[in-house]
């Protein structure tokens, strides 16, 4: 954790930050806060499917070799398979 990550709590770790806010209310420190602007980009809904542990390890290994996230690799593979089902290859 970077030094002085939490200016209000003066905490040195995420655990200490959590403990501080478990015992304090933002209204006690409102004068120390700053206005910020940010955008939230909401993407499509995610659905999770169970994958066997051994299979998951293989997916992660292949994804790492290709330099992509396992989720991306898996989504690409599923899209390819669905494309094959929708438009069957002619033999």
C-alpha positions as CSV (number, residue, x, y, z in Angstrom):
1,X,0.0,0.0,0.0
2,X,1.3,3.4,-0.9
3,X,2.3,5.7,2.0
4,X,-0.5,8.0,3.3
5,X,-3.1,6.3,1.1
6,X,-5.8,7.4,3.5
7,X,-5.5,11.1,4.5
8,X,-8.4,11.1,6.9
9,X,-7.6,7.9,8.9
10,X,-3.8,8.2,8.6
11,X,-3.9,4.4,8.2
12,X,-1.0,2.5,6.8
13,X,-3.0,-0.5,5.5
14,X,-6.3,-1.4,4.0
15,X,-7.2,-3.3,7.2
16,X,-6.5,-0.2,9.3
17,X,-8.6,1.9,6.9
18,X,-11.5,-0.5,7.4
19,X,-11.1,-0.5,11.2
20,X,-11.1,3.3,11.2
21,X,-14.3,3.6,9.2
22,X,-15.9,0.8,11.2
23,X,-15.7,3.2,14.2
24,X,-16.1,6.6,12.5
25,X,-18.8,8.3,10.5
26,X,-18.1,10.4,7.4
27,X,-20.1,13.3,8.9
28,X,-17.4,13.6,11.5
29,X,-14.8,14.3,8.8
30,X,-16.9,16.0,6.1
31,X,-14.7,19.1,6.2
32,X,-11.7,17.0,5.2
33,X,-13.4,15.6,2.1
34,X,-13.0,16.9,-1.4
35,X,-15.5,16.9,-4.3
36,X,-14.6,14.5,-7.1
37,X,-16.0,13.8,-10.6
38,X,-15.9,10.4,-12.2
39,X,-17.8,8.4,-14.8
40,X,-19.2,5.0,-14.4
41,X,-19.3,2.8,-17.4
42,X,-21.8,0.1,-17.0
43,X,-21.2,-2.9,-19.3
44,X,-23.4,-5.9,-19.9
45,X,-24.5,-8.2,-17.1
46,X,-22.2,-11.0,-16.2
47,X,-23.3,-14.5,-15.6
48,X,-21.1,-17.0,-13.9
49,X,-20.9,-20.7,-14.8
50,X,-19.0,-23.3,-12.7
51,X,-15.9,-24.7,-14.4
52,X,-14.1,-27.8,-13.0
53,X,-10.9,-26.9,-11.2
54,X,-8.6,-28.8,-13.5
55,X,-10.2,-27.2,-16.6
56,X,-9.9,-23.8,-15.0
57,X,-6.2,-24.3,-14.4
58,X,-5.7,-25.2,-18.1
59,X,-7.7,-22.1,-19.2
60,X,-5.6,-19.9,-17.0
61,X,-2.4,-21.4,-18.3
62,X,-3.4,-21.0,-22.0
63,X,-4.6,-17.4,-21.3
64,X,-1.3,-16.5,-19.6
65,X,0.7,-17.9,-22.6
66,X,-1.5,-15.7,-24.9
67,X,-1.2,-12.7,-22.7
68,X,-5.0,-12.3,-22.2
69,X,-7.3,-12.6,-19.2
70,X,-8.8,-16.0,-18.7
71,X,-12.3,-14.5,-18.9
72,X,-11.6,-13.0,-22.3
73,X,-10.1,-16.2,-23.7
74,X,-13.1,-18.2,-22.4
75,X,-15.6,-15.7,-23.9
76,X,-13.8,-15.8,-27.3
77,X,-14.0,-19.6,-27.3
78,X,-17.7,-19.7,-26.4
79,X,-18.4,-17.1,-29.1
80,X,-16.6,-19.3,-31.6
81,X,-18.5,-22.4,-30.6
82,X,-21.9,-20.6,-30.7
83,X,-21.0,-19.3,-34.1
84,X,-20.4,-22.8,-35.3
85,X,-23.7,-24.0,-33.8
86,X,-25.7,-21.2,-35.5
87,X,-24.0,-21.5,-38.8
88,X,-22.8,-25.1,-39.1
89,X,-19.8,-25.8,-41.3
90,X,-20.5,-27.6,-44.5
91,X,-18.3,-30.7,-44.9
